[in-house]
Every structure is written in structure tokens, then in C-alpha cells.
Amino acid sequence: MAEQLAGWKRSKRVAEVTAADLNSELCLMGWCSTQRDLGNILFLLLRDRSGELQLVFDEDSPRDLLEQAKKVRSEYVIAVKGTLRRRSAPNPELPTGLWELAVSELKILSTAETPPFYIDDEDKSRESLHLEYRYLDLRRPKMRERMIFRHRLTKFTRDWFDREGFLEIETPFLVKSTPEGARDYLVPSRVHPGKFFALPQSPQIFKQILMVAGLDRYMQIARCFRDEDLRADRQPEFTQIDVEMSFVDQEDVFAIAEAYFHDLFAELMAVDIPLPLPRLTWAEAMRRFGSDKPDMRFGMELKDITELAKELDFKVLSEHTVEGHSVQAIVAEKAKFSRKEIDRLSEVVKNYKAKGLLWLLNEDEVRGSFLKFVTPEWCERLFSEVNAEKGDYVFIVADQTEIARNAIGHLRLELAQCLDLIPKNSWNLLWVVDFPMFEYDEESQRYVPAHHPFTSPLPEDLDRLDTEPQNCHAQCYDLVLNGNELTSGSIRIHDSKLQHKIFDLLGLPETEIEERFGFLLKAFRYGVPPHGGFAIGLDRLLMLLTDSDSIRDVIAFPKVQNSSCLMSEAPSPVPSADIEILGLELSAETAAQLAAEAQLQQQGENGEEA
């Protein structure tokens, strides 16, 4: 390459040319996007990280140069020298559409096979193909812009927290296994046979220890790993903006988080976010929206009609008017649904464990799915109670309260999409606070932490820990953006006696406490400041800010649904000697499966060669 570029030095990136470069000799390098051959004149579109610029070879170009340019195909890497001039036919859709480079010299640096899909944003090839050839996918303008935006956001974040007195401190990747709700990725130790490291699900324990160490304000762009099933906004390895502060209460933490988001939106999105941000308690969010991450860009709040349902001799509703159950309703204003569409909406609530969906349509002659069980008078009272006017649908779900609210909360989101209720280019940020301290796990027959076991209870609930832990609330908070949980955090327990009480309530034996958290509790014996913090899902934030469909779109090399990488083919088998040196042995079933997969792969390769 050194010989190829002898005497060639890139002047600038292709989309960095300006009017100041007119009539100047430039040397540009990049990939050929397209070629247009008009006979005596030929155009190439040159692309690099910055964008694209038109190259022109015309009747003034030497014949051999024109012939050489005709050999250039899509995705060839080329270097050109020439003079920047104004285009006779400007292209307003191209940022560099006022200029073109009249080429005097051309060098082909690398040829390319025909790509398996078009390198443009309109290509509709299947996603798996784009992920297999991710290096080509990243050449597309949208993907390139997302990677640049990711860089800008992380740089802004580091600079912002630095100005606020935070220290960026790296925490280990090889840590002790302390499960935090998902399965750990385990790493066998060669030096300590039979023992394992875990990849961190979060830096939670380490950042608390940094507070014990007196480092006061910590921030990290942290990599985290969780072995769990994937979805559009989840990956096995992900990035979070991790923050911890000493000598703070919840209001101090909110002040830092709100200032960060206000400045981030102003700098990167040119949007002014009014402060302070609104707050909802967890109980209010569940009651009004059926979700602990409510999208408040539109209304359509839940209505509890349990008392009204008690008047009906209709078992589907009446059996859910007892304690622990409820009847929930929601109004779709001025909507029109076919029978097929209502059946689809019924499947939505069934997906969230509800038994079914009832409906009434407020018209001069009421229509609905359970008319023979209601009177016109009852319908009028219902419509009045839920504020349903003529032409409005009332949808009803009856079940255990938790199930009913969750199911109709998801129906609310589905209806908002169907009825186009969500305003475009709008940003709604709010805090959800006062989460339950514990959840009761029926399978294990014990309480489990709703957040994590280091979360401090609300001061006013301390006396309830011994008598009614199910009614205790935590100093735990989520920041929600457009119906997506974006930030989660809490004020931590810094009193060792209170920490042991929480462990006891969770039913953890002393041996397990020592095994899982012993090194943290040991640190807590040496003076712990009050502390708290939060973590922002960086990938999810980027997905929302760039209006992407999935966090895969904002990660350079993501995994797919089965946690594999289509490009690098990871995970992959390793030589048996490497497994043995770790003191491990594959089961006979796994070994046979790997052998069968290897044979199929070999047959496929032989077929391709043939």
C-alpha cells in the first residue's frame, strides 16, 4: 500500500469540500458508489465516511484516463486527483451537490466483488443478510450516520460528566458470579480448575465499593453482559452510562440526571426539555396506564369500572369484582374497527395472560360483544363514567388486577398505533418513583427484590419491614422516555444492619450471603457514605434518538435472536485441547451435536466448491 500511495496524499474527506476549494487541486480517496457512462463523459460517485461527491471524466480527459475510469465498478476503492469546480447541473439532494471534481489522475487501490445487496438506505434485503455482511451494511448512509451519532453522544457524555466532577473509572470484566436477575455468562479459569469468572451484568457492586473508597463521583461507559432471550431493545452484551454519587439523596440524583438530559437534548437534538421533569408514583402509573413505563404522549387512560360491573349478572365480569381482581376499561375515540380487527385486538390482551376482550360501541343503537347481559341504562351509566361519546368504543378486560392492567395497558399502546395518536418528533420524559421494595415469587415461595437487594427502602416504610414487607416501597426510580424505560437507579443501603435485615427478608441463608456478597459487606465494615446512582441504557437511548427500529441498528456488530453473530459466526467450537486445558469436558450429547454440525458445514462447503 505504501508503494500504491507513493506521491498520493489525501487532501480531505470527500464531503468536506467547500467553496474555498474551488479551482484547487485535490486528492480524494474512497469507494465508488455508482458509475454512469454516457459515452464521451463518465460520472463516478465517490463515497467515504463524510458523504459523497461526484467525479467527472469528460471530453477534456485523456483517452486512457477515461478508459481506466470505465473499469471502475461499485465498491472499488480508488484515489483520484483533480480540480474542484461548480456543477453545471447542481443536485440539491446531495450536500456536495454544488461541486464536482474534474479528475486528472485515477488509481484503483482495490477491486471488489458484486455486493450481495445494494449499498443504499432503500435496500429491502432481509436483515440477516445485512448482518452477515455487516461491513457492507455499515457503508450505508443511515448506518454511517448512526455510528457517528453514537460517537458524538458518548463524547458529549464523557465531557459533560467530567465538567460535573465525575471520574471515569473502569471496573473489571472478569468478576465473581453474583446473579442480578438474569443468567451470568461464565468464563472458566485455567489457573483455578473448576472455578469460574462471570462477565458483569452491571458494575453495581464495584461502583458501590468505589463510593466506600471515597472517590465520590463515578461515571463509566460500561459494557454489561446478560445471558437472556433477546428482543428488539435487548442484546446479550450492551452498553450503559453508569453513574454513582456519594453524600446524596434522591433529589440530588434527579438534579444531575435531569441536567444531563436537558443539555444532551439541547446539544444533539436542538430540543429544549422543560425542567423539572414530571413524576408519577409506580402505583399511579399502573392505575392510570397499566404500565410502569407509561407513554404519556397521548391520553387514553385506564378506567376502573369494578363497582359498576358488580351490578351485572354476568360471570365473566362479576367473578373479577372480588379483592385482588378488577375490571378495567379504555376508550378508543371516534374509532372504526372491523370484526377481524377486534379479533386481533383480543389476541393482544390474550398475549398478556388476560382471558379475553369485551367491547361496546356507543351509538344510537349500542353494539357490543355482551349486549344480552346489559341493559341500555347500564350502558349509559358506563359511557358516562368512562366519558365515552357517540362513536367511541369501550374495551373491557377483567382479571386479576395485575394481569388486567398489564393487558389493557398493552392494548392502549396498540390502539394508539392503530389510531395514529402518537405525535411525531415529540419527546416525553418522566420519572416513575416509589416502586415496591419486594415482589413475592410463587415458585420459590419467598420475597425477591423488585430492583436489587442493595436498594434502600423509603424512610417512612422502615417500620413496615418486619410486619408488612409487601407494602414497603423503595427509593428506586426509573426515567421513562416515550414509553421506554431508559434509566434505572436507586438510593443504596449504607447501613450494614439494614442490609442484613433485607437479606433476611429475602430468605438468604448466612452462607449464601457470605458467598455472594461477602466482599461487599466486608468493605461496608470500614465506613460507608450515603450513596446512590443510576444507569442509562446507551443503546436504547440511541435507538430512540435516531428513530431506529431496533438497538441492532445502533450497535456496530450486534447479535441476533439466538445470541450469535452472523458475520463472525460466533459462538463457535474450539479445539478439544483448549477445552481440556480448562479442566472441562463436553457431554457426549453436545459432542455428537457439534460433530453433526461440522459435517453439515463441510458438506455445504464441498457443494459450493463443486
C-alpha positions in Angstrom: 0.0 0.0 0.0 2.9 2.3 0.7 4.0 1.9 -2.9 0.5 2.3 -4.2 0.1 5.7 -2.5 3.6 7.0 -3.2 3.1 10.6 -4.2 -0.6 10.5 -3.2 -1.8 12.2 0.0 -5.4 12.7 0.7 -6.4 16.4 0.9 -9.6 15.9 2.9 -12.7 13.7 3.1 -15.0 14.0 0.1 -17.9 15.8 1.7 -15.6 18.3 3.4 -15.0 20.3 0.3 -16.3 23.9 0.3 -16.4 27.0 -1.9 -12.9 27.8 -0.6 -11.6 24.7 -2.5 -13.0 25.8 -5.9 -10.3 25.7 -8.7 -7.9 23.9 -6.2 -6.1 20.7 -6.9 -7.4 18.0 -4.6 -6.5 14.4 -3.9 -9.5 12.4 -2.7 -9.9 8.7 -1.8 -12.9 6.4 -1.1 -15.3 3.9 -2.5 -17.1 4.1 -5.8 -20.9 4.2 -5.1 -22.1 4.3 -8.7 -20.9 4.7 -12.3 -22.8 6.5 -15.1 -21.3 6.0 -18.5 -22.6 8.4 -21.2 -20.1 7.6 -23.8 -17.8 10.6 -24.1 -18.5 11.6 -20.5 -18.5 9.4 -17.4 -19.5 10.1 -13.8 -18.4 8.3 -10.7 -19.9 9.0 -7.2 -17.1 8.8 -4.6 -18.0 7.9 -1.1 -16.2 7.9 2.3 -17.2 8.4 5.9 -18.2 12.0 5.3 -20.6 11.5 2.4 -20.4 11.6 -1.4 -19.0 13.7 -4.2 -19.4 13.5 -8.0 -16.3 12.8 -10.1 -16.4 13.7 -13.8 -14.3 12.4 -16.7 -15.2 14.3 -19.9 -14.0 15.2 -23.4 -11.1 17.1 -21.9 -9.9 14.0 -20.1 -7.1 11.9 -21.7 -8.4 8.9 -23.5 -6.5 6.4 -21.4 -7.9 8.0 -18.2 -11.5 7.7 -19.5 -10.9 4.0 -20.4 -9.4 3.4 -16.9 -12.5 5.0 -15.3 -14.8 2.7 -17.3 -13.2 -0.2 -15.4 -14.3 1.1 -12.0 -17.2 -0.8 -10.6 -19.4 -0.4 -7.5 -17.4 -0.6 -4.2 -13.9 -0.4 -5.9 -11.6 1.6 -3.7 -10.0 4.4 -5.7 -7.8 7.5 -5.3 -8.3 10.5 -7.6 -6.6 13.8 -8.2 -8.3 16.7 -9.9 -9.7 20.2 -9.8 -12.9 21.1 -7.9 -15.3 23.1 -10.0 -19.0 24.1 -9.9 -21.5 21.6 -11.4 -23.4 22.8 -14.4 -26.5 20.9 -13.1 -26.5 21.1 -9.3 -28.0 18.3 -7.2 -29.9 19.8 -4.3 -30.4 16.4 -2.7 -26.6 15.9 -2.2 -24.8 18.1 0.4 -21.9 18.4 -2.1 -24.3 18.8 -5.0 -22.9 22.2 -6.0 -19.4 20.8 -6.8 -17.7 18.1 -8.7 -14.1 17.0 -9.2 -12.8 17.1 -12.7 -10.4 14.1 -12.5 -6.9 14.3 -13.9 -5.5 11.1 -12.4 -7.1 7.9 -11.2 -5.6 5.0 -9.2 -7.6 1.8 -8.4 -6.5 0.8 -5.0 -8.7 -2.3 -4.5 -11.3 -4.1 -6.6 -14.5 -5.6 -5.2 -16.9 -8.4 -5.9 -20.5 -7.5 -6.6 -22.1 -6.8 -3.2 -24.9 -9.2 -2.1 -27.3 -6.1 -1.6 -27.4 -2.5 -2.7 -25.4 -0.2 -0.5 -28.2 2.3 0.0 -30.9 3.1 2.5 -33.7 1.9 0.3 -32.4 -1.7 0.0 -35.1 -4.2 1.3 -32.9 -7.3 1.6 -33.5 -9.4 4.7 -31.8 -8.2 7.9 -29.9 -11.4 8.3 -28.1 -10.7 5.0 -27.2 -7.2 6.2 -25.8 -8.6 9.5 -23.8 -11.3 7.7 -22.1 -8.6 5.6 -22.1 -6.0 8.4 -19.0 -4.3 7.0 -21.1 -3.5 3.8 -24.2 -2.6 5.8 -22.2 0.0 7.8 -21.3 1.7 4.5 -25.0 2.7 4.1 -25.6 6.4 4.9 -28.1 5.7 7.7 -25.8 3.2 9.4 -22.8 5.5 9.0 -24.8 8.4 10.5 -25.9 6.3 13.4 -22.3 5.3 14.2 -21.2 8.9 14.0 -24.1 10.0 16.3 -23.1 7.3 18.8 -19.6 8.7 18.9 -21.0 12.2 19.4 -23.3 11.1 22.2 -20.5 9.2 24.1 -18.1 12.1 23.7 -20.7 14.5 24.9 -21.4 12.3 27.9 -17.8 12.0 28.9 -17.2 15.7 28.6 -20.4 16.6 30.5 -19.8 14.4 33.5 -16.1 15.5 33.6 -17.3 19.1 33.9 -19.5 18.0 36.8 -16.6 16.5 38.7 -17.2 12.8 37.9 -14.3 10.4 37.4 -14.5 7.8 34.7 -13.2 4.6 36.3 -13.1 1.2 34.6 -14.4 -1.8 36.5 -13.4 -5.4 35.7 -14.9 -7.7 33.1 -13.9 -10.9 34.9 -15.8 -10.8 38.2 -17.4 -13.0 40.8 -20.7 -14.5 39.9 -23.4 -12.6 41.8 -26.6 -13.1 39.8 -28.7 -10.0 39.4 -31.9 -11.3 37.8 -30.5 -12.8 34.5 -28.1 -15.7 33.9 -24.5 -14.9 34.0 -22.0 -15.5 31.2 -19.4 -17.8 32.8 -15.7 -17.9 32.0 -13.8 -21.0 33.1 -10.4 -20.3 34.8 -7.4 -22.3 33.6 -5.3 -21.3 36.6 -8.1 -22.4 39.1 -9.7 -25.5 37.6 -13.3 -26.0 38.4 -13.8 -22.3 39.2 -15.4 -19.6 37.0 -15.4 -15.9 36.4 -18.6 -14.2 35.3 -19.0 -11.3 32.9 -20.7 -8.4 34.8 -24.4 -7.9 34.4 -23.7 -4.4 35.6 -20.9 -2.7 37.6 -23.3 -2.4 40.6 -21.1 -3.8 43.4 -17.9 -2.3 42.1 -19.4 1.2 41.8 -20.6 1.0 45.4 -17.2 -0.1 46.5 -15.8 3.0 44.7 -18.0 5.1 46.9 -16.7 3.2 50.0 -13.2 4.1 48.6 -14.1 7.8 48.8 -14.0 8.5 45.1 -17.2 10.5 45.5 -18.4 10.8 41.9 -18.0 7.9 39.4 -19.1 7.6 35.7 -18.4 4.9 33.2 -19.4 4.0 29.7 -19.8 0.4 30.9 -20.1 -2.9 29.0 -22.6 -5.3 30.5 -23.5 -8.9 29.8 -26.7 -10.9 30.4 -27.5 -14.4 29.1 -31.2 -13.8 28.4 -33.6 -14.1 25.5 -33.3 -11.2 23.0 -35.8 -8.8 21.6 -35.8 -5.5 19.7 -34.4 -3.5 22.6 -32.2 -6.1 24.2 -28.8 -7.6 23.5 -26.6 -10.2 25.4 -23.9 -7.5 25.5 -24.9 -3.9 25.9 -23.6 -0.5 27.0 -24.8 1.7 29.8 -23.9 5.1 31.1 -23.2 4.1 34.7 -23.3 6.8 37.4 -22.8 6.8 41.2 -22.6 9.6 43.8 -21.8 9.9 47.5 -23.5 12.1 50.1 -26.7 12.5 48.1 -30.4 11.9 48.4 -32.9 11.1 45.7 -33.4 14.8 44.8 -29.6 15.2 44.2 -29.6 12.3 41.9 -32.6 13.6 40.0 -31.0 17.0 39.6 -27.8 15.5 38.0 -29.8 13.2 35.7 -32.2 16.0 34.6 -29.4 18.4 33.9 -27.6 15.8 31.8 -30.7 15.0 29.7 -31.6 18.7 29.3 -28.1 19.5 28.0 -28.0 16.4 25.8 -31.2 17.2 24.0 -30.2 20.8 23.6 -26.8 19.9 22.1 -27.6 16.8 20.0 -31.3 17.3 19.1 -31.8 21.1 19.3 -34.7 20.4 21.7 -35.5 22.2 24.9 -36.7 19.8 27.6 -38.6 21.7 30.3 -37.3 21.1 33.9 -38.1 19.8 36.4 -39.4 16.6 34.8 -42.8 15.3 35.9 -43.1 12.4 38.3 -45.5 9.6 38.8 -45.5 7.0 41.6 -45.4 3.4 40.5 -48.9 2.9 41.9 -50.3 5.8 39.9 -48.6 4.8 36.7 -50.1 1.3 37.0 -53.5 2.6 37.9 -53.7 5.2 35.1 -51.7 3.5 32.3 -51.3 -0.2 33.2 -47.5 0.2 32.8 -44.5 1.2 34.9 -43.1 2.9 31.8 -46.1 4.9 30.5 -46.1 6.6 27.2 -47.8 10.0 28.1 -47.6 11.5 24.6 -51.3 10.7 24.3 -54.2 10.2 26.7 -56.5 7.2 26.7 -56.1 6.4 30.4 -57.5 3.3 32.1 -60.8 3.4 33.9 -61.6 1.1 36.8 -65.2 0.0 36.4 -65.2 -2.8 39.0 -68.0 -1.2 41.1 -70.2 -0.8 38.1 -69.5 -4.4 37.0 -70.8 -5.7 40.3 -74.4 -4.8 39.2 -74.3 -7.3 36.4 -75.4 -10.9 36.4 -72.5 -11.8 34.0 -70.0 -14.2 35.4 -67.2 -13.1 33.0 -67.2 -9.7 34.8 -68.7 -10.5 38.2 -66.1 -13.1 39.2 -63.5 -10.4 38.9 -65.1 -7.9 41.3 -63.5 -9.5 44.4 -60.4 -8.5 46.2 -57.2 -8.8 44.1 -59.2 -8.7 40.9 -60.7 -5.8 38.9 -62.5 -4.8 35.7 -60.6 -2.3 33.6 -61.8 -0.2 30.6 -60.3 2.0 28.0 -62.0 4.3 25.4 -61.0 4.5 21.7 -62.5 7.7 20.5 -64.2 8.0 17.1 -62.7 4.7 16.0 -63.9 2.2 13.3 -63.0 -1.4 13.7 -64.0 -4.4 11.6 -64.8 -7.7 13.3 -61.4 -9.0 12.1 -59.6 -6.1 13.7 -61.4 -6.5 17.0 -60.4 -10.2 17.0 -56.8 -9.1 16.5 -57.1 -6.7 19.5 -58.4 -9.6 21.5 -55.3 -11.6 20.8 -53.2 -8.7 22.1 -54.7 -8.9 25.6 -54.5 -12.7 25.5 -50.8 -12.5 24.8 -50.6 -10.8 28.2 -52.5 -13.6 30.1 -55.9 -11.9 30.0 -58.7 -14.3 29.2 -60.3 -12.1 26.6 -61.6 -8.7 25.5 -65.1 -7.3 25.8 -66.3 -4.2 23.9 -69.2 -1.8 23.5 -69.7 0.8 20.8 -71.6 3.9 21.8 -74.1 4.6 19.0 -77.8 5.4 18.9 -78.3 1.6 19.0 -75.5 0.3 21.1 -73.5 -2.6 19.7 -71.2 -4.9 21.6 -69.9 -8.4 22.5 -72.1 -8.9 25.6 -75.3 -7.0 24.9 -77.6 -9.7 26.2 -76.1 -9.3 29.7 -76.6 -5.5 30.0 -79.4 -3.0 29.9 -79.5 0.3 27.9 -79.5 2.1 31.3 -76.3 0.3 32.4 -74.6 1.1 29.1 -75.5 4.8 29.5 -74.0 4.8 33.0 -70.9 3.1 31.7 -70.5 5.6 28.9 -70.9 8.4 31.3 -68.4 7.0 33.8 -65.6 6.5 31.2 -66.5 9.6 29.2 -67.3 7.7 26.0 -69.2 9.8 23.5 -71.1 8.8 20.4 -68.8 6.8 18.0 -66.4 5.8 20.8 -65.5 2.2 21.6 -65.2 1.0 25.2 -62.9 -2.0 25.5 -63.0 -4.0 28.8 -60.6 -6.5 30.4 -61.5 -8.4 33.7 -58.9 -10.5 35.5 -56.5 -10.4 38.4 -55.7 -6.7 38.8 -52.1 -7.0 37.8 -53.0 -9.0 34.7 -55.9 -6.8 33.7 -53.9 -3.6 34.0 -50.9 -5.0 32.2 -53.0 -6.5 29.3 -55.2 -3.3 28.8 -52.0 -1.2 29.1 -50.6 -3.0 26.1 -53.9 -2.7 24.3 -53.7 1.1 24.9 -50.3 1.1 23.1 -51.7 -1.0 20.2 -54.7 1.3 19.9 -52.5 4.4 19.8 -50.6 2.9 16.8 -53.8 1.9 15.0 -55.4 5.3 15.5 -52.3 7.3 14.9 -52.4 9.0 18.3 -48.7 9.4 18.9 -47.4 12.8 17.8 -44.3 12.7 15.6 -41.0 14.2 16.8 -42.1 14.6 20.4 -40.2 13.8 23.5 -41.8 12.9 26.8 -39.5 12.3 29.8 -40.8 11.5 33.3 -39.8 9.8 36.5 -41.6 6.8 37.9 -40.8 6.6 41.6 -41.7 4.6 44.8 -41.5 1.2 43.3 -42.5 -1.8 45.5 -39.5 -2.9 47.6 -40.3 -6.6 47.1 -42.1 -9.0 44.9 -43.4 -12.4 46.0 -42.2 -15.2 43.9 -44.8 -18.0 43.9 -42.3 -20.6 42.5 -39.7 -20.2 45.4 -42.4 -19.1 47.9 -40.4 -16.2 49.1 -39.9 -12.5 48.6 -37.4 -11.3 45.9 -36.1 -7.8 45.4 -38.1 -5.8 42.9 -34.9 -3.9 42.0 -31.8 -5.3 43.6 -31.0 -6.2 47.3 -28.9 -3.1 47.9 -31.9 -0.7 47.3 -32.8 1.4 50.4 -36.5 1.4 51.5 -38.3 4.7 51.8 -37.6 6.1 55.3 -41.4 6.1 56.1 -41.6 2.4 55.4 -38.7 1.2 57.6 -41.1 0.3 60.4 -43.1 -1.9 58.0 -40.2 -4.2 57.1 -41.0 -6.6 60.0 -44.8 -6.5 59.8 -45.9 -5.9 56.2 -42.9 -6.1 53.8 -45.3 -6.5 50.8 -46.4 -2.9 51.4 -42.9 -1.4 51.6 -41.6 0.9 48.9 -38.1 1.5 47.7 -36.1 4.6 47.0 -36.0 3.3 43.5 -36.7 5.3 40.3 -36.9 4.9 36.5 -36.6 7.6 33.9 -39.0 6.9 31.0 -38.7 8.3 27.5 -41.6 7.9 25.2 -42.9 4.8 26.9 -39.4 3.2 27.2 -37.5 2.5 30.4 -34.3 4.5 29.8 -32.7 5.0 33.2 -33.0 3.0 36.3 -31.4 3.7 39.7 -31.8 3.9 43.5 -30.5 5.2 46.7 -28.4 2.4 48.2 -28.4 0.9 51.6 -25.3 2.1 53.5 -26.2 0.7 56.9 -24.8 -2.9 57.4 -27.6 -3.8 59.9 -30.3 -2.7 57.5 -28.6 -4.6 54.7 -28.6 -7.8 56.7 -32.3 -7.3 57.6 -33.1 -7.1 53.8 -31.1 -10.3 53.2 -33.1 -12.0 56.0 -36.4 -10.9 54.5 -35.3 -12.3 51.1 -34.7 -15.6 52.9 -31.0 -15.8 52.1 -29.0 -18.0 54.5 -25.9 -16.6 56.0 -23.7 -18.9 54.0 -25.2 -17.7 50.7 -24.9 -14.1 51.8 -21.3 -14.5 52.5 -20.7 -16.5 49.3 -22.4 -14.0 47.0 -21.8 -10.6 48.7 -19.1 -11.2 51.3 -16.5 -8.9 49.8 -19.0 -6.0 49.6 -20.2 -6.5 53.2 -16.6 -6.7 54.3 -16.0 -3.3 52.6 -19.1 -1.9 54.4 -17.4 -2.5 57.8 -15.0 0.3 57.1 -17.3 3.4 56.8 -19.9 3.8 54.0 -21.1 7.2 52.8 -24.8 7.6 51.9 -24.8 7.0 48.1 -27.0 6.4 45.1 -26.9 6.5 41.3 -28.4 5.4 38.1 -27.6 3.7 34.8 -28.8 4.9 31.4 -29.3 2.3 28.6 -27.0 3.9 26.0 -28.1 1.6 23.1 -31.8 2.1 23.9 -31.2 5.9 24.1 -29.5 5.9 20.7 -32.3 3.8 19.2 -34.9 6.3 20.3 -33.0 9.4 19.4 -32.2 8.1 15.9 -35.7 6.7 15.4 -34.3 3.2 14.7 -36.4 0.1 14.8 -34.0 -1.9 16.9 -30.9 -1.5 19.1 -29.2 -3.7 16.5 -29.3 -0.6 14.2 -27.1 1.4 16.6 -24.6 -1.2 17.5 -21.7 -1.8 15.1 -21.6 -5.6 15.4 -24.8 -6.9 17.1 -26.0 -10.4 17.9 -29.2 -11.9 16.5 -32.1 -13.6 18.3 -30.2 -16.7 19.3 -27.2 -14.6 20.6 -25.0 -15.4 17.7 -23.0 -13.1 15.4 -23.8 -13.8 11.7 -20.7 -12.0 10.5 -18.0 -13.7 12.6 -20.0 -16.9 13.2 -19.5 -16.6 17.0 -20.0 -18.6 19.1 -18.0 -21.4 17.5 -16.4 -24.7 18.5 -12.9 -24.7 19.9 -10.2 -27.4 19.7 -10.7 -30.2 22.2 -7.2 -29.5 23.6 -8.3 -25.9 24.5 -11.3 -27.3 26.4 -9.2 -29.9 28.2 -6.7 -27.4 29.4 -9.5 -25.6 31.2 -10.4 -28.8 33.0 -13.7 -29.1 31.2 -15.3 -32.0 29.2 -18.2 -31.8 26.7 -21.1 -34.1 27.3 -21.5 -37.0 24.8 -24.7 -35.4 23.5 -23.1 -32.0 22.9 -20.0 -33.6 21.3 -22.3 -35.5 18.9 -24.3 -32.4 18.1 -21.1 -30.4 17.3 -19.8 -33.3 15.1 -23.1 -33.4 13.2 -23.0 -29.6 12.7 -19.3 -29.8 11.4 -20.3 -32.5 9.0 -23.2 -30.4 7.6 -20.9 -27.4 7.2 -18.3 -29.5 5.4 -20.9 -30.8 3.0 -22.0 -27.3 2.4 -18.5 -26.1 1.6 -17.9 -29.1 -0.7 -21.1 -28.3 -2.5 -20.1 -24.6 -3.0 -16.7 -25.8 -4.4 -18.4 -28.1 -6.8 
